[in-house]
Amino acid sequence: MSKTKVLNLRIDPDLKKRAKAIAQDDGRTLSNWVTHLIEREVKKAEKENEK
Protein backbone atom coordinates (compact mmCIF):
# COMPACT_ATOMS: atom_id res chain seq x y z
CA MET A 1 0.00 0.00 0.00
CA SER A 2 1.26 3.47 -0.90
CA LYS A 3 2.46 5.74 1.89
CA THR A 4 1.23 8.80 -0.01
CA LYS A 5 -1.94 9.82 -1.81
CA VAL A 6 -2.39 11.91 -4.92
CA LEU A 7 -3.92 15.37 -4.57
CA ASN A 8 -5.00 16.94 -7.84
CA LEU A 9 -5.43 20.68 -7.90
CA ARG A 10 -5.59 23.48 -10.42
CA ILE A 11 -3.10 26.33 -10.22
CA ASP A 12 -2.37 29.37 -12.33
CA PRO A 13 0.55 28.56 -14.68
CA ASP A 14 2.56 31.61 -13.59
CA LEU A 15 2.09 30.77 -9.91
CA LYS A 16 3.21 27.20 -10.60
CA LYS A 17 6.33 28.46 -12.38
CA ARG A 18 7.19 30.78 -9.49
CA ALA A 19 6.52 28.11 -6.88
CA LYS A 20 8.63 25.58 -8.77
CA ALA A 21 11.55 28.03 -8.83
CA ILE A 22 11.28 28.56 -5.07
CA ALA A 23 11.09 24.81 -4.48
CA GLN A 24 14.19 24.24 -6.59
CA ASP A 25 16.06 26.97 -4.71
CA ASP A 26 15.09 25.12 -1.51
CA GLY A 27 16.44 21.84 -2.95
CA ARG A 28 12.98 20.28 -3.19
CA THR A 29 10.63 19.09 -5.87
CA LEU A 30 7.47 21.13 -6.26
CA SER A 31 5.46 18.27 -4.80
CA ASN A 32 7.75 17.96 -1.79
CA TRP A 33 7.76 21.71 -1.24
CA VAL A 34 3.96 21.93 -1.32
CA THR A 35 3.71 18.96 1.06
CA HIS A 36 6.17 20.70 3.38
CA LEU A 37 4.08 23.89 3.36
CA ILE A 38 0.84 22.02 4.03
CA GLU A 39 2.43 20.05 6.88
CA ARG A 40 3.78 23.27 8.43
CA GLU A 41 0.39 24.99 8.26
CA VAL A 42 -1.49 21.96 9.61
CA LYS A 43 0.87 21.76 12.61
CA LYS A 44 0.45 25.51 13.16
CA ALA A 45 -3.36 25.25 13.05
CA GLU A 46 -3.37 22.24 15.37
CA LYS A 47 -1.17 24.09 17.85
CA GLU A 48 -3.47 27.14 17.76
CA ASN A 49 -6.53 24.92 18.31
CA GLU A 50 -4.97 23.47 21.48
CA LYS A 51 -5.23 26.86 23.20
N, C-alpha and C positions, 0 to 999 in steps of 0.2 A: 504494500500500500504506500502511496506517495506521502511524503512528509509535508508537501506543499499543495496548495490549490491554486487554480488559475482564477484571476480576477480580470475580466474584460472591462475596459472603460474607454470612453472617447475623450480625446484631448486635442486642443488646438495645435496644429502642426508647429507653429512658432514656439509655443510653450514647451512642446516635446523636445524640440531642438535645443532650447535653452537649458531645460532640465537635464538632458543627456550630456551637455557640455559640463555642467556642474558635477554630475555624477562621475564623469570621467576624470575631472580634476580631483575628485575625492577618492579616486582609485576603485570605483564601484561601477557595476553595470547599472543601467537605468532601473531595471527591476529591483536590484538589491538596494539601490538608493531610495526608491519609493517605499519599499518594505521597511527600511530603516526609519524613514520619516513617520510612517504610520505607527510603527512600534513605539517610537518616542512619544508621539501624541497620545496614544492609548495609555501608556504608563502615566503620562502627565494628567490625563483626565481621571484615571483611576485614583491617583494620589489626591487630586482635588476633591473627589467624591467621598474620600475617607474622612474628611473634616466634618 
